[in-house]
């Protein structure tokens, strides 16, 4: 289980890395992949946020969150250990 204390940190990069390290400890993702997963998820988050801020998106808040979560799940699954599928 992911430590929820890591979610209190203000730096999103550090917070996400701690969550991913917990996934490594539990065997879901191999350690060598956490930097790629973290970078891709942060880029997707920043891109979606930028599109919303710049009024370049017609998504509602709920739709934007739903799409972002779905995309992040796809990235994480692509790096998931076969034994945990």
MODELLER restraints for C-alpha pairs under 7 A, 6 or more apart:
rsr = mdl.restraints
at = mdl.atoms
rsr.add(forms.Gaussian(group=physical.xy_distance, feature=features.Distance(at['CA:2:A'], at['CA:19:A']), mean=6.11, stdev=0.5))
rsr.add(forms.Gaussian(group=physical.xy_distance, feature=features.Distance(at['CA:2:A'], at['CA:22:A']), mean=5.71, stdev=0.5))
rsr.add(forms.Gaussian(group=physical.xy_distance, feature=features.Distance(at['CA:6:A'], at['CA:15:A']), mean=5.54, stdev=0.5))
rsr.add(forms.Gaussian(group=physical.xy_distance, feature=features.Distance(at['CA:6:A'], at['CA:18:A']), mean=6.43, stdev=0.5))
rsr.add(forms.Gaussian(group=physical.xy_distance, feature=features.Distance(at['CA:7:A'], at['CA:15:A']), mean=5.90, stdev=0.5))
rsr.add(forms.Gaussian(group=physical.xy_distance, feature=features.Distance(at['CA:9:A'], at['CA:15:A']), mean=5.92, stdev=0.5))
rsr.add(forms.Gaussian(group=physical.xy_distance, feature=features.Distance(at['CA:16:A'], at['CA:38:A']), mean=6.53, stdev=0.5))
rsr.add(forms.Gaussian(group=physical.xy_distance, feature=features.Distance(at['CA:17:A'], at['CA:38:A']), mean=6.56, stdev=0.5))
rsr.add(forms.Gaussian(group=physical.xy_distance, feature=features.Distance(at['CA:20:A'], at['CA:34:A']), mean=6.13, stdev=0.5))
rsr.add(forms.Gaussian(group=physical.xy_distance, feature=features.Distance(at['CA:23:A'], at['CA:29:A']), mean=5.91, stdev=0.5))
rsr.add(forms.Gaussian(group=physical.xy_distance, feature=features.Distance(at['CA:24:A'], at['CA:30:A']), mean=5.69, stdev=0.5))
rsr.add(forms.Gaussian(group=physical.xy_distance, feature=features.Distance(at['CA:24:A'], at['CA:31:A']), mean=5.75, stdev=0.5))
rsr.add(forms.Gaussian(group=physical.xy_distance, feature=features.Distance(at['CA:28:A'], at['CA:80:A']), mean=5.56, stdev=0.5))
rsr.add(forms.Gaussian(group=physical.xy_distance, feature=features.Distance(at['CA:28:A'], at['CA:81:A']), mean=5.51, stdev=0.5))
rsr.add(forms.Gaussian(group=physical.xy_distance, feature=features.Distance(at['CA:28:A'], at['CA:84:A']), mean=5.92, stdev=0.5))
rsr.add(forms.Gaussian(group=physical.xy_distance, feature=features.Distance(at['CA:29:A'], at['CA:79:A']), mean=6.23, stdev=0.5))
rsr.add(forms.Gaussian(group=physical.xy_distance, feature=features.Distance(at['CA:29:A'], at['CA:80:A']), mean=4.93, stdev=0.5))
rsr.add(forms.Gaussian(group=physical.xy_distance, feature=features.Distance(at['CA:29:A'], at['CA:81:A']), mean=5.47, stdev=0.5))
rsr.add(forms.Gaussian(group=physical.xy_distance, feature=features.Distance(at['CA:30:A'], at['CA:81:A']), mean=6.76, stdev=0.5))
rsr.add(forms.Gaussian(group=physical.xy_distance, feature=features.Distance(at['CA:33:A'], at['CA:79:A']), mean=6.83, stdev=0.5))
rsr.add(forms.Gaussian(group=physical.xy_distance, feature=features.Distance(at['CA:37:A'], at['CA:75:A']), mean=6.62, stdev=0.5))
rsr.add(forms.Gaussian(group=physical.xy_distance, feature=features.Distance(at['CA:37:A'], at['CA:76:A']), mean=6.44, stdev=0.5))
rsr.add(forms.Gaussian(group=physical.xy_distance, feature=features.Distance(at['CA:41:A'], at['CA:72:A']), mean=5.75, stdev=0.5))
rsr.add(forms.Gaussian(group=physical.xy_distance, feature=features.Distance(at['CA:45:A'], at['CA:68:A']), mean=6.84, stdev=0.5))
rsr.add(forms.Gaussian(group=physical.xy_distance, feature=features.Distance(at['CA:51:A'], at['CA:57:A']), mean=5.64, stdev=0.5))
